[in-house]
Amino acid sequence: LVVNVASKCGLTPQYEGLEALYRDKRAQGLEVLAFPANDFNGQEPGSEAEIAQFCQLTYDVTFPMFAKIVVTGDQAHPLYQTLTSTHPHTTGDGPMREKLAGYGIAPNPAPGVLWNFEKFLIGRDGKIIDRFAPDIPADDAR
């Protein structure tokens, strides 16, 4: 499960659900791979050390936390360029798009990443199984 994350976002409490999922399923081979990004309203301003410390102390995160990257636009990290172009449809993104618009924030057009905590579920074969909207929690049965 590849997730772009941020420490100062309304969705930041999703770290708790991501960690619970990781602890529950890691023995079966699930990995949660977190990529901090400061793309959305500067909600991940910290250094990599500060981000790691926040996640460990606040949410007891034990899953891998990678270096901060860009996940949107022309400067997007190659991983996110590949993920978004390979799987442009996001499951359940309608409500989040409406919420952002209600706050006066123009959502990124598809296939771009909509916001922090968008999730890409990738199978053991390396193929994307699905892509989930930021406000869909890790324990959602979809």
Secondary structure, DSSP 8 states (H G I E B T S, - for coil): -EEEE-SSSTTTTHHHHHHHHHHHHGGGT---EEEEB-TTTT---S-HHHHHHHHHHHH---S-B---B--SSTT--HHHHHHHHH----BT-HHHHHHHHHTT-----TTS--STT-EEEE-TTS-EEEEE-TTS-TT---
